[in-house]
Amino acid sequence: MLRSVAGLLAWVVSVVLRLAFVVAIIGLAAGFAFGGGDLPTSVAELGDDVGGVADAAADGVSELGGVGGVSGVDGADAADNVSVPSIPESDASELNGTRVEYLVHQEVNEERVEHNRSKLAFDTELRPVARYHSADMANRSYFAHVGPDGETLGDRYAKFNYQCRVPTSGFKYATGGENILYTYYDAPVRMNDRSVNYDTPEELAQGIVNGWMNSTSHRENLLKPYWRQEAIGVYVQQTDGQTRVYATQNFC
């Protein structure tokens, strides 16, 4: 009798333990399937913009400035700007700024291919942003990424309703980038402790790109692997009997 009772109890305990084991396995599987944390549901949840815009100033023609990073413009605000500013025309007819823009673009892609980077497309929708900044620097006599009124790269992208969001690594993204430069056409210019003279559009374009490539931050910006397109904006200005050229390079 006692043996029968003991056997029955042992069987009951065995069944209970088996059921508990099965429940535990089901709970573990459910934990892996549904997870313990929420996944991002929108780009805004993935993190802050990458990098930041750096100031650059020049004391003379030989000093080339620009940004070696990406900006923080939020494309979501761009649609609120319904009016697009006009861009002044260059005042030097002997130099075709549009031709120089495409020549610079060609030189940029040659450098990227040489450094095992993909070629960039020329973005005509981004070009007004670049042209606007070159003209603004020339007509308001400054050389920087931030205008005298505090206008930033992000502000300029939004001003022209241009939205940029490029995946970089992981959950990070870039919202634009910029290099700037000014030099002179058909006049002696100091470059790397020597004097150069750009007397053809081709030489000028090569000199502009060489200026960026000879600066670590500009070179890194120009060769970043995640850029897909660029725009070059050239503004030509007659000043003191010389032809000054401003160039802005914007990325997305």
C-alpha positions as a Markdown table, in Angstrom:
| # | Residue | x | y | z |
|---|---|---|---|---|
| 1 | Met | 0.0 | 0.0 | 0.0 |
| 2 | Leu | 2.7 | 2.4 | 1.0 |
| 3 | Arg | 4.7 | 1.5 | -2.1 |
| 4 | Ser | 1.6 | 2.2 | -4.3 |
| 5 | Val | 1.1 | 5.7 | -2.7 |
| 6 | Ala | 4.9 | 6.5 | -3.1 |
| 7 | Gly | 4.8 | 5.4 | -6.7 |
| 8 | Leu | 1.7 | 7.6 | -7.4 |
| 9 | Leu | 3.4 | 10.6 | -5.7 |
| 10 | Ala | 6.5 | 10.0 | -7.8 |
| 11 | Trp | 4.5 | 9.9 | -11.0 |
| 12 | Val | 2.6 | 13.1 | -10.1 |
| 13 | Val | 5.9 | 15.0 | -9.3 |
| 14 | Ser | 7.4 | 13.8 | -12.6 |
| 15 | Val | 4.4 | 15.1 | -14.5 |
| 16 | Val | 4.6 | 18.5 | -12.7 |
| 17 | Leu | 8.3 | 18.8 | -13.4 |
| 18 | Arg | 7.8 | 18.0 | -17.1 |
| 19 | Leu | 5.0 | 20.6 | -17.4 |
| 20 | Ala | 7.2 | 23.2 | -15.7 |
| 21 | Phe | 10.1 | 22.5 | -18.1 |
| 22 | Val | 7.8 | 22.8 | -21.1 |
| 23 | Val | 6.4 | 26.2 | -19.9 |
| 24 | Ala | 10.0 | 27.4 | -19.3 |
| 25 | Ile | 11.0 | 26.5 | -22.8 |
| 26 | Ile | 7.9 | 28.3 | -24.3 |
| 27 | Gly | 8.7 | 31.4 | -22.3 |
| 28 | Leu | 12.3 | 31.5 | -23.5 |
| 29 | Ala | 11.2 | 31.1 | -27.1 |
| 30 | Ala | 8.7 | 33.9 | -26.7 |
| 31 | Gly | 11.4 | 36.2 | -25.2 |
| 32 | Phe | 13.6 | 35.7 | -28.3 |
| 33 | Ala | 10.8 | 36.2 | -30.7 |
| 34 | Phe | 9.4 | 39.4 | -29.2 |
| 35 | Gly | 12.5 | 40.9 | -27.7 |
| 36 | Gly | 12.9 | 42.9 | -24.6 |
| 37 | Gly | 13.4 | 46.4 | -26.1 |
| 38 | Asp | 11.7 | 48.6 | -28.7 |
| 39 | Leu | 13.3 | 48.9 | -32.2 |
| 40 | Pro | 13.5 | 52.3 | -33.9 |
| 41 | Thr | 10.4 | 53.1 | -36.0 |
| 42 | Ser | 11.6 | 56.3 | -37.7 |
| 43 | Val | 14.8 | 57.9 | -38.9 |
| 44 | Ala | 14.5 | 60.6 | -36.2 |
| 45 | Glu | 14.9 | 57.9 | -33.5 |
| 46 | Leu | 18.2 | 56.7 | -34.9 |
| 47 | Gly | 20.5 | 59.4 | -33.5 |
| 48 | Asp | 21.9 | 62.8 | -34.0 |
| 49 | Asp | 23.4 | 64.2 | -37.2 |
| 50 | Val | 27.0 | 63.4 | -37.9 |
| 51 | Gly | 29.8 | 66.0 | -37.4 |
| 52 | Gly | 29.4 | 69.7 | -37.6 |
| 53 | Val | 30.2 | 72.7 | -39.7 |
| 54 | Ala | 33.6 | 74.3 | -39.0 |
| 55 | Asp | 34.5 | 78.0 | -39.4 |
| 56 | Ala | 37.3 | 79.0 | -41.8 |
| 57 | Ala | 38.7 | 82.4 | -42.6 |
| 58 | Ala | 41.4 | 83.6 | -44.9 |
| 59 | Asp | 44.0 | 86.3 | -44.5 |
| 60 | Gly | 45.1 | 86.3 | -48.1 |
| 61 | Val | 44.7 | 84.6 | -51.5 |
| 62 | Ser | 47.0 | 81.7 | -50.6 |
| 63 | Glu | 44.9 | 80.6 | -47.7 |
| 64 | Leu | 42.1 | 78.2 | -48.7 |
| 65 | Gly | 39.2 | 77.5 | -46.3 |
| 66 | Gly | 36.5 | 75.1 | -46.0 |
| 67 | Val | 34.7 | 72.5 | -44.0 |
| 68 | Gly | 35.9 | 69.0 | -43.3 |
| 69 | Gly | 32.7 | 67.5 | -42.0 |
| 70 | Val | 29.0 | 67.3 | -42.5 |
| 71 | Ser | 26.3 | 69.7 | -41.5 |
| 72 | Gly | 23.2 | 69.5 | -39.3 |
| 73 | Val | 20.4 | 70.6 | -41.6 |
| 74 | Asp | 17.1 | 68.9 | -41.0 |
| 75 | Gly | 15.3 | 68.3 | -44.3 |
| 76 | Ala | 11.9 | 68.2 | -42.5 |
| 77 | Asp | 11.9 | 71.9 | -42.1 |
| 78 | Ala | 12.7 | 72.7 | -45.8 |
| 79 | Ala | 9.1 | 72.6 | -47.0 |
| 80 | Asp | 8.2 | 75.7 | -44.9 |
| 81 | Asn | 10.4 | 77.9 | -47.2 |
| 82 | Val | 8.3 | 78.7 | -50.2 |
| 83 | Ser | 10.3 | 81.6 | -51.6 |
| 84 | Val | 13.7 | 80.9 | -53.1 |
| 85 | Pro | 16.3 | 83.7 | -53.1 |
| 86 | Ser | 17.7 | 85.1 | -56.4 |
| 87 | Ile | 21.4 | 84.6 | -57.1 |
| 88 | Pro | 23.3 | 87.6 | -58.5 |
| 89 | Glu | 25.1 | 87.1 | -61.9 |
| 90 | Ser | 28.9 | 87.0 | -62.0 |
| 91 | Asp | 30.3 | 90.3 | -63.2 |
| 92 | Ala | 33.2 | 89.0 | -65.3 |
| 93 | Ser | 32.1 | 88.0 | -68.7 |
| 94 | Glu | 35.5 | 86.7 | -70.0 |
| 95 | Leu | 35.3 | 83.7 | -67.7 |
| 96 | Asn | 32.4 | 81.3 | -68.0 |
| 97 | Gly | 31.5 | 80.3 | -64.5 |
| 98 | Thr | 29.3 | 77.4 | -65.6 |
| 99 | Arg | 32.0 | 75.8 | -67.6 |
| 100 | Val | 34.4 | 76.1 | -64.6 |
| 101 | Glu | 31.8 | 74.4 | -62.4 |
| 102 | Tyr | 31.7 | 71.3 | -64.7 |
| 103 | Leu | 35.5 | 71.3 | -65.1 |
| 104 | Val | 35.9 | 71.3 | -61.3 |
| 105 | His | 33.3 | 68.5 | -61.1 |
| 106 | Gln | 35.4 | 66.5 | -63.6 |
| 107 | Glu | 38.6 | 67.0 | -61.6 |
| 108 | Val | 36.8 | 66.0 | -58.4 |
| 109 | Asn | 35.7 | 62.7 | -59.9 |
| 110 | Glu | 39.2 | 62.0 | -61.2 |
| 111 | Glu | 40.5 | 62.4 | -57.7 |
| 112 | Arg | 37.8 | 60.1 | -56.3 |
| 113 | Val | 38.5 | 57.4 | -58.8 |
| 114 | Glu | 42.2 | 57.6 | -58.1 |
| 115 | His | 41.5 | 57.1 | -54.5 |
| 116 | Asn | 39.1 | 54.2 | -55.1 |
| 117 | Arg | 36.0 | 56.1 | -54.5 |
| 118 | Ser | 32.8 | 56.1 | -56.6 |
| 119 | Lys | 32.2 | 59.0 | -59.0 |
| 120 | Leu | 29.7 | 61.7 | -57.9 |
| 121 | Ala | 26.7 | 62.8 | -60.0 |
| 122 | Phe | 26.4 | 66.5 | -60.6 |
| 123 | Asp | 23.2 | 67.7 | -58.8 |
| 124 | Thr | 21.7 | 70.6 | -60.6 |
| 125 | Glu | 19.1 | 71.0 | -57.8 |
| 126 | Leu | 21.9 | 71.4 | -55.3 |
| 127 | Arg | 23.8 | 73.9 | -57.5 |
| 128 | Pro | 21.8 | 77.0 | -56.5 |
| 129 | Val | 22.8 | 76.4 | -52.9 |
| 130 | Ala | 26.5 | 76.4 | -53.9 |
| 131 | Arg | 26.1 | 79.4 | -56.3 |
| 132 | Tyr | 24.2 | 81.4 | -53.7 |
| 133 | His | 27.0 | 81.0 | -51.1 |
| 134 | Ser | 29.8 | 81.9 | -53.5 |
| 135 | Ala | 27.9 | 85.0 | -54.6 |
| 136 | Asp | 27.0 | 85.9 | -51.0 |
| 137 | Met | 30.7 | 85.7 | -49.9 |
| 138 | Ala | 31.8 | 87.8 | -52.8 |
| 139 | Asn | 29.1 | 90.5 | -52.5 |
| 140 | Arg | 29.3 | 90.8 | -48.7 |
| 141 | Ser | 33.1 | 90.5 | -48.5 |
| 142 | Tyr | 33.5 | 87.5 | -46.2 |
| 143 | Phe | 35.0 | 84.0 | -46.5 |
| 144 | Ala | 33.4 | 81.5 | -44.1 |
| 145 | His | 30.8 | 78.8 | -43.9 |
| 146 | Val | 28.6 | 80.9 | -41.6 |
| 147 | Gly | 27.4 | 84.2 | -43.0 |
| 148 | Pro | 27.6 | 87.6 | -41.2 |
| 149 | Asp | 24.0 | 87.1 | -40.1 |
| 150 | Gly | 24.6 | 83.6 | -38.8 |
| 151 | Glu | 23.3 | 81.7 | -41.8 |
| 152 | Thr | 24.7 | 78.2 | -41.7 |
| 153 | Leu | 25.1 | 75.4 | -44.3 |
| 154 | Gly | 21.9 | 73.9 | -42.9 |
| 155 | Asp | 20.0 | 77.2 | -43.3 |
| 156 | Arg | 21.1 | 77.4 | -47.0 |
| 157 | Tyr | 19.9 | 73.9 | -47.8 |
| 158 | Ala | 16.6 | 74.7 | -46.2 |
| 159 | Lys | 16.4 | 78.1 | -47.9 |
| 160 | Phe | 16.4 | 76.3 | -51.3 |
| 161 | Asn | 14.2 | 73.5 | -50.1 |
| 162 | Tyr | 17.0 | 71.0 | -50.6 |
| 163 | Gln | 16.7 | 67.9 | -48.5 |
| 164 | Cys | 19.6 | 65.5 | -47.9 |
| 165 | Arg | 19.9 | 62.5 | -45.7 |
| 166 | Val | 22.8 | 60.0 | -46.6 |
| 167 | Pro | 23.4 | 56.9 | -44.5 |
| 168 | Thr | 27.0 | 56.8 | -43.3 |
| 169 | Ser | 27.5 | 53.9 | -40.8 |
| 170 | Gly | 25.3 | 52.1 | -38.5 |
| 171 | Phe | 22.3 | 54.3 | -37.6 |
| 172 | Lys | 24.1 | 57.5 | -38.5 |
| 173 | Tyr | 23.5 | 59.8 | -41.4 |
| 174 | Ala | 24.8 | 62.9 | -43.0 |
| 175 | Thr | 22.7 | 65.9 | -44.1 |
| 176 | Gly | 25.2 | 67.7 | -46.3 |
| 177 | Gly | 28.7 | 68.9 | -46.6 |
| 178 | Glu | 30.7 | 71.9 | -47.9 |
| 179 | Asn | 34.1 | 73.0 | -49.1 |
| 180 | Ile | 34.9 | 76.6 | -50.1 |
| 181 | Leu | 37.8 | 78.4 | -51.8 |
| 182 | Tyr | 38.6 | 81.7 | -53.4 |
| 183 | Thr | 41.5 | 82.5 | -55.7 |
| 184 | Tyr | 42.3 | 84.7 | -58.7 |
| 185 | Tyr | 42.1 | 84.1 | -62.5 |
| 186 | Asp | 44.9 | 85.2 | -64.8 |
| 187 | Ala | 46.9 | 86.7 | -62.0 |
| 188 | Pro | 49.8 | 85.4 | -59.9 |
| 189 | Val | 48.6 | 83.4 | -56.9 |
| 190 | Arg | 50.7 | 82.1 | -54.0 |
| 191 | Met | 50.2 | 78.3 | -53.6 |
| 192 | Asn | 52.4 | 76.1 | -51.5 |
| 193 | Asp | 55.3 | 78.5 | -51.3 |
| 194 | Arg | 55.3 | 79.1 | -55.1 |
| 195 | Ser | 53.5 | 81.4 | -57.5 |
| 196 | Val | 51.0 | 80.0 | -60.0 |
| 197 | Asn | 48.9 | 81.7 | -62.7 |
| 198 | Tyr | 45.6 | 80.2 | -63.8 |
| 199 | Asp | 45.1 | 81.6 | -67.3 |
| 200 | Thr | 42.7 | 79.0 | -68.7 |
| 201 | Pro | 39.5 | 77.6 | -67.3 |
| 202 | Glu | 41.0 | 74.2 | -67.2 |
| 203 | Glu | 44.0 | 75.4 | -65.1 |
| 204 | Leu | 41.7 | 77.3 | -62.8 |
| 205 | Ala | 39.5 | 74.2 | -62.2 |
| 206 | Gln | 42.6 | 72.0 | -61.5 |
| 207 | Gly | 43.9 | 74.7 | -59.1 |
| 208 | Ile | 40.6 | 74.8 | -57.2 |
| 209 | Val | 40.6 | 71.0 | -56.7 |
| 210 | Asn | 44.3 | 71.0 | -55.9 |
| 211 | Gly | 43.6 | 73.5 | -53.2 |
| 212 | Trp | 41.1 | 71.2 | -51.5 |
| 213 | Met | 43.2 | 68.1 | -52.0 |
| 214 | Asn | 46.2 | 69.9 | -50.3 |
| 215 | Ser | 44.2 | 70.5 | -47.2 |
| 216 | Thr | 43.6 | 67.5 | -44.9 |
| 217 | Ser | 40.1 | 68.4 | -43.8 |
| 218 | His | 39.0 | 69.4 | -47.3 |
| 219 | Arg | 40.5 | 66.2 | -48.9 |
| 220 | Glu | 38.7 | 64.0 | -46.3 |
| 221 | Asn | 35.4 | 65.7 | -47.1 |
| 222 | Leu | 35.9 | 65.4 | -50.8 |
| 223 | Leu | 36.8 | 61.7 | -50.6 |
| 224 | Lys | 34.1 | 60.6 | -48.2 |
| 225 | Pro | 32.8 | 57.3 | -49.5 |
| 226 | Tyr | 29.1 | 57.9 | -48.7 |
| 227 | Trp | 28.6 | 61.0 | -50.8 |
| 228 | Arg | 26.4 | 60.3 | -53.9 |
| 229 | Gln | 26.2 | 63.7 | -55.6 |
| 230 | Glu | 27.8 | 67.1 | -55.5 |
| 231 | Ala | 27.3 | 70.6 | -56.9 |
| 232 | Ile | 29.8 | 73.2 | -57.6 |
| 233 | Gly | 28.9 | 76.9 | -57.5 |
| 234 | Val | 31.3 | 79.5 | -59.0 |
| 235 | Tyr | 31.0 | 83.2 | -58.7 |
| 236 | Val | 33.4 | 85.5 | -60.6 |
| 237 | Gln | 34.0 | 89.1 | -59.4 |
| 238 | Gln | 36.0 | 92.0 | -60.7 |
| 239 | Thr | 37.8 | 93.7 | -57.9 |
| 240 | Asp | 40.7 | 96.2 | -58.1 |
| 241 | Gly | 41.3 | 95.3 | -61.7 |
| 242 | Gln | 41.6 | 91.6 | -61.0 |
| 243 | Thr | 39.3 | 88.6 | -61.5 |
| 244 | Arg | 38.5 | 87.0 | -58.2 |
| 245 | Val | 36.8 | 83.6 | -58.2 |
| 246 | Tyr | 34.8 | 82.1 | -55.4 |
| 247 | Ala | 34.0 | 78.3 | -55.4 |
| 248 | Thr | 31.6 | 76.4 | -53.2 |
| 249 | Gln | 31.3 | 72.6 | -53.2 |
| 250 | Asn | 28.3 | 71.1 | -51.7 |
| 251 | Phe | 27.6 | 67.4 | -51.1 |
| 252 | Cys | 24.8 | 65.0 | -50.5 |
